[in-house]
Amino acid sequence: MKLFPWQKSTDFFTEEEKKFIAEAVSFTEQRTSGEIRVFVESHCKYVDAIDRAAEIFFGLQMERTAERNAVLVYVAMKDRQLAIFADEGIYKKLGKEYWHNEVKEMISNFNRDDYAAGIRQCINDIGEALHTYFPYNEKIDKNELPDEIVFGH
């Protein structure tokens, strides 16, 4: 049974790369109260990938984190589009320029056909920012969202 009706198994990454990305999310979240999700699909249904990322973000109910500090890394592999959608708590702390620079960095890695490493580096960078503004508190923090990649169509 699939957790999400749109979830689909794909061959964009090897099993090792999937584990590599999920471990990056897990490790990063051990240092912050923030949450990171990765959503990968073949095609972007919208002209602007950020609109699709927003739809997925709210569809996954990522806005329900306690501190509004969740971040979605969105990639449409065949359409070669990507976006990062951050909830208001972390977006306001870092500003628009930070998010644009993260997308540029991920594109740079993708241009070298190093998709898994590009996503992992993005996760690590966002994790550092989340740690700065939303450090982990062992008394109250919990993992609010799953760490594995969500695959769409």
One Martini backbone bead per residue (centre of mass of N, CA, C, O) as a GRO file, in nm:
protein
  153
    1MET     BB    1   0.096   0.036   0.022
    2LYS     BB    2   0.053   0.367  -0.032
    3LEU     BB    3   0.093   0.670   0.116
    4PHE     BB    4   0.065   0.796  -0.172
    5PRO     BB    5  -0.110   0.805  -0.466
    6TRP     BB    6   0.149   0.937  -0.636
    7GLN     BB    7   0.331   0.723  -0.568
    8LYS     BB    8   0.644   0.623  -0.732
    9SER     BB    9   0.847   0.407  -0.876
   10THR     BB   10   1.187   0.472  -0.967
   11ASP     BB   11   1.503   0.517  -1.179
   12PHE     BB   12   1.672   0.778  -1.097
   13PHE     BB   13   1.785   0.596  -0.864
   14THR     BB   14   1.963   0.428  -0.675
   15GLU     BB   15   1.958   0.273  -0.382
   16GLU     BB   16   2.207   0.421  -0.277
   17GLU     BB   17   2.108   0.711  -0.342
   18LYS     BB   18   1.854   0.705  -0.171
   19LYS     BB   19   2.004   0.657   0.094
   20PHE     BB   20   2.188   0.906   0.078
   21ILE     BB   21   1.953   1.110   0.096
   22ALA     BB   22   1.804   1.009   0.353
   23GLU     BB   23   2.053   1.042   0.538
   24ALA     BB   24   2.076   1.347   0.507
   25VAL     BB   25   1.809   1.413   0.633
   26SER     BB   26   1.848   1.271   0.904
   27PHE     BB   27   2.107   1.414   0.994
   28THR     BB   28   2.004   1.704   0.975
   29GLU     BB   29   1.752   1.662   1.178
   30GLN     BB   30   1.945   1.618   1.437
   31ARG     BB   31   2.009   1.961   1.435
   32THR     BB   32   1.688   2.015   1.406
   33SER     BB   33   1.344   2.118   1.389
   34GLY     BB   34   1.348   2.084   1.109
   35GLU     BB   35   1.220   2.004   0.772
   36ILE     BB   36   1.286   1.760   0.508
   37ARG     BB   37   1.197   1.721   0.162
   38VAL     BB   38   1.179   1.493  -0.121
   39PHE     BB   39   1.070   1.555  -0.464
   40VAL     BB   40   1.019   1.323  -0.740
   41GLU     BB   41   0.978   1.367  -1.097
   42SER     BB   42   0.938   1.385  -1.432
   43HIS     BB   43   0.703   1.610  -1.445
   44CYS     BB   44   0.593   1.935  -1.481
   45LYS     BB   45   0.266   2.078  -1.453
   46TYR     BB   46   0.419   2.352  -1.466
   47VAL     BB   47   0.585   2.628  -1.559
   48ASP     BB   48   0.636   2.669  -1.251
   49ALA     BB   49   0.800   2.494  -1.010
   50ILE     BB   50   0.704   2.647  -0.752
   51ASP     BB   51   0.405   2.573  -0.784
   52ARG     BB   52   0.444   2.270  -0.755
   53ALA     BB   53   0.586   2.275  -0.482
   54ALA     BB   54   0.351   2.400  -0.328
   55GLU     BB   55   0.146   2.178  -0.379
   56ILE     BB   56   0.311   1.956  -0.240
   57PHE     BB   57   0.359   2.081   0.034
   58PHE     BB   58   0.049   2.090   0.105
   59GLY     BB   59  -0.012   1.789   0.039
   60LEU     BB   60   0.204   1.699   0.275
   61GLN     BB   61   0.164   1.894   0.523
   62MET     BB   62   0.423   2.089   0.593
   63GLU     BB   63   0.274   2.335   0.752
   64ARG     BB   64   0.244   2.155   1.036
   65THR     BB   65   0.472   2.255   1.169
   66ALA     BB   66   0.540   2.412   1.458
   67GLU     BB   67   0.762   2.638   1.315
   68ARG     BB   68   0.752   2.670   1.009
   69ASN     BB   69   1.037   2.473   0.901
   70ALA     BB   70   0.987   2.364   0.617
   71VAL     BB   71   1.139   2.177   0.331
   72LEU     BB   72   1.123   2.162  -0.027
   73VAL     BB   73   1.263   1.940  -0.266
   74TYR     BB   74   1.229   1.991  -0.617
   75VAL     BB   75   1.212   1.740  -0.895
   76ALA     BB   76   1.215   1.738  -1.261
   77MET     BB   77   1.386   1.539  -1.455
   78LYS     BB   78   1.286   1.554  -1.763
   79ASP     BB   79   1.239   1.882  -1.739
   80ARG     BB   80   1.460   2.023  -1.575
   81GLN     BB   81   1.335   2.092  -1.280
   82LEU     BB   82   1.345   2.323  -0.993
   83ALA     BB   83   1.278   2.356  -0.630
   84ILE     BB   84   1.233   2.564  -0.335
   85PHE     BB   85   1.018   2.515  -0.048
   86ALA     BB   86   0.949   2.743   0.214
   87ASP     BB   87   0.850   2.813   0.499
   88GLU     BB   88   0.797   3.101   0.673
   89GLY     BB   89   1.001   3.069   0.908
   90ILE     BB   90   1.264   3.027   0.718
   91TYR     BB   91   1.231   3.227   0.487
   92LYS     BB   92   1.249   3.492   0.659
   93LYS     BB   93   1.537   3.442   0.775
   94LEU     BB   94   1.689   3.423   0.473
   95GLY     BB   95   1.562   3.487   0.213
   96LYS     BB   96   1.553   3.493  -0.129
   97GLU     BB   97   1.858   3.467  -0.205
   98TYR     BB   98   1.922   3.200  -0.072
   99TRP     BB   99   1.732   3.020  -0.250
  100HIS     BB  100   1.858   3.094  -0.522
  101ASN     BB  101   2.144   2.984  -0.454
  102GLU     BB  102   2.061   2.689  -0.410
  103VAL     BB  103   1.959   2.640  -0.694
  104LYS     BB  104   2.223   2.704  -0.842
  105GLU     BB  105   2.389   2.481  -0.707
  106MET     BB  106   2.218   2.244  -0.804
  107ILE     BB  107   2.253   2.300  -1.106
  108SER     BB  108   2.557   2.263  -1.112
  109ASN     BB  109   2.543   1.961  -1.036
  110PHE     BB  110   2.350   1.874  -1.266
  111ASN     BB  111   2.545   1.956  -1.504
  112ARG     BB  112   2.727   1.698  -1.392
  113ASP     BB  113   2.532   1.454  -1.336
  114ASP     BB  114   2.485   1.500  -0.996
  115TYR     BB  115   2.205   1.454  -0.840
  116ALA     BB  116   2.247   1.333  -0.557
  117ALA     BB  117   2.467   1.536  -0.469
  118GLY     BB  118   2.297   1.791  -0.512
  119ILE     BB  119   2.080   1.721  -0.305
  120ARG     BB  120   2.263   1.675  -0.062
  121GLN     BB  121   2.388   1.957  -0.054
  122CYS     BB  122   2.125   2.105  -0.013
  123ILE     BB  123   2.050   1.971   0.252
  124ASN     BB  124   2.300   2.062   0.408
  125ASP     BB  125   2.259   2.367   0.377
  126ILE     BB  126   1.977   2.381   0.502
  127GLY     BB  127   2.058   2.251   0.769
  128GLU     BB  128   2.241   2.480   0.864
  129ALA     BB  129   2.022   2.697   0.868
  130LEU     BB  130   1.831   2.552   1.061
  131HIS     BB  131   2.033   2.529   1.295
  132THR     BB  132   2.067   2.833   1.342
  133TYR     BB  133   1.737   2.897   1.383
  134PHE     BB  134   1.660   2.564   1.454
  135PRO     BB  135   1.753   2.406   1.694
  136TYR     BB  136   1.793   2.134   1.868
  137ASN     BB  137   1.549   1.984   2.106
  138GLU     BB  138   1.532   1.702   2.295
  139LYS     BB  139   1.260   1.767   2.463
  140ILE     BB  140   1.064   1.853   2.187
  141ASP     BB  141   1.177   1.711   1.950
  142LYS     BB  142   1.064   1.572   1.630
  143ASN     BB  143   0.987   1.364   1.373
  144GLU     BB  144   0.736   1.486   1.150
  145LEU     BB  145   0.878   1.362   0.888
  146PRO     BB  146   0.972   1.185   0.645
  147ASP     BB  147   1.294   1.103   0.476
  148GLU     BB  148   1.211   0.998   0.223
  149ILE     BB  149   1.155   0.981  -0.092
  150VAL     BB  150   0.927   1.128  -0.314
  151PHE     BB  151   0.737   0.983  -0.577
  152GLY     BB  152   0.619   1.064  -0.874
  153HIS     BB  153   0.525   1.081  -1.221
   0.00000   0.00000   0.00000
